Every structure is written in C-alpha cells, then in structure tokens.
C-alpha cells in the first residue's frame, strides 16, 4: 500500500521521537499545519521538505518509501520505490518553478 508524503513525514517524526508541537516548531509550522500534512489534508511545500531533510539529516530518498524504517525487500518494492522517486522529483520541480515565479513577482513589485 502506498503512503502519502504526510504519512511518511509522520513516520519520520515518530522515529525521531518528536511530538507534533516540537517537530512543527523545528520546521517552521504550527502543530495544526503539521497535523493537516500528516493526515493528507494539505501538502508540504518544497521548503518544508527541504527543512526536514536538512535539519534531521534524512536522506530525501527515504521520504519516498512506504515506511521510514528499513529498505525495499524485493524487486516489486524497488520498482515502486523508484516510481515514487520520480514522482517526488516532478513534485519538487513544480514547487521550485512556483517558487521562482513568486520570486520574479516579488522582484518586479519591488522595482515599482
């Protein structure tokens, strides 16, 4: 069964023995925002994903697995794992593009 990114973030938080309050504060969210992400109600931004990877020293590829612990156990799991990597790369590309668009708008507005 595939997990959404929110459940993977929850697995990471639990494996790090962090409460929602503490984890959320470390990555710049409210507990409520983190809860929404973990439940799949909202999606984390690229910046939040990057903070999780950088602050906790987590391999970004681990965020694509069905569970934070362990590794794929057979070729089917590995194929799913690589498909999820490609999906996350596309998601990150979209988020980076949106961030660049916002930066361009801010730059244009600041020149006026």
Legacy VTK file of the C-alpha trace (Angstrom):
# vtk DataFile Version 3.0
C-alpha trace
ASCII
DATASET POLYDATA
POINTS 112 float
0.000 0.000 0.000
1.391 3.420 -0.965
1.593 6.097 1.679
1.209 9.759 1.008
4.029 12.126 1.894
2.188 13.194 5.053
2.229 9.690 6.493
5.901 9.375 5.633
6.605 12.639 7.465
4.638 11.271 10.425
6.775 8.088 10.350
9.897 10.246 10.359
8.627 12.347 13.274
7.689 9.280 15.310
11.023 7.589 14.589
12.756 10.741 15.813
10.631 10.611 19.000
9.328 14.128 18.391
5.903 15.432 19.365
3.904 17.281 16.743
4.469 20.532 18.659
8.262 20.174 18.805
8.661 18.849 15.263
6.381 21.545 13.835
8.307 24.313 15.585
11.624 22.987 14.264
10.400 23.043 10.665
8.558 26.350 10.928
4.949 25.153 11.075
2.176 25.215 13.633
1.092 21.925 15.169
-2.193 22.312 13.301
-0.420 22.705 9.931
1.737 19.640 10.625
-1.326 17.643 11.624
-3.017 18.560 8.331
0.040 17.432 6.383
0.317 14.162 8.309
-3.373 13.430 7.666
-3.051 14.213 3.949
-5.363 17.235 4.169
-2.627 19.514 2.828
0.714 19.033 1.115
4.079 20.187 2.447
5.904 22.818 0.443
9.301 22.202 -1.096
10.800 24.410 1.616
9.279 22.263 4.387
10.512 19.049 2.737
13.972 20.596 2.404
13.955 21.643 6.089
13.067 18.112 7.192
15.877 16.663 5.100
18.447 19.243 6.243
17.505 19.653 9.919
17.277 15.965 10.674
19.942 14.662 8.290
17.450 12.473 6.464
18.155 11.072 3.016
15.499 12.603 0.747
15.030 9.183 -0.877
13.771 7.799 2.445
10.828 10.166 2.242
9.615 8.207 -0.769
9.466 4.809 0.881
6.322 3.275 2.365
7.943 3.336 5.797
10.768 5.397 7.175
12.439 2.280 8.604
14.021 -0.449 6.515
14.507 -0.700 2.809
12.684 -2.296 -0.110
12.685 -6.053 0.336
12.046 -7.276 -3.201
12.096 -6.138 -6.807
8.423 -5.075 -6.754
9.102 -2.816 -3.764
12.165 -1.415 -5.525
10.169 -0.653 -8.689
7.528 1.153 -6.616
10.313 2.938 -4.751
11.874 4.245 -7.976
8.483 5.316 -9.365
7.885 7.273 -6.168
11.318 8.902 -6.504
10.379 10.079 -9.986
7.037 11.396 -8.724
8.723 13.342 -5.933
11.288 14.770 -8.372
8.416 16.056 -10.542
6.680 17.467 -7.454
9.879 19.235 -6.392
10.350 20.633 -9.917
6.820 22.060 -9.809
7.424 23.590 -6.379
10.759 25.068 -7.478
9.073 26.567 -10.540
6.333 28.075 -8.379
8.962 29.480 -6.018
10.863 31.056 -8.935
7.618 32.566 -10.243
6.886 34.071 -6.830
10.434 35.414 -6.568
10.071 37.057 -10.013
6.784 38.665 -8.974
8.337 39.987 -5.757
11.297 41.332 -7.728
9.011 43.063 -10.216
6.870 44.555 -7.468
9.880 45.798 -5.547
11.094 47.700 -8.635
7.885 49.734 -8.827
LINES 1 113
112 0 1 2 3 4 5 6 7 8 9 10 11 12 13 14 15 16 17 18 19 20 21 22 23 24 25 26 27 28 29 30 31 32 33 34 35 36 37 38 39 40 41 42 43 44 45 46 47 48 49 50 51 52 53 54 55 56 57 58 59 60 61 62 63 64 65 66 67 68 69 70 71 72 73 74 75 76 77 78 79 80 81 82 83 84 85 86 87 88 89 90 91 92 93 94 95 96 97 98 99 100 101 102 103 104 105 106 107 108 109 110 111
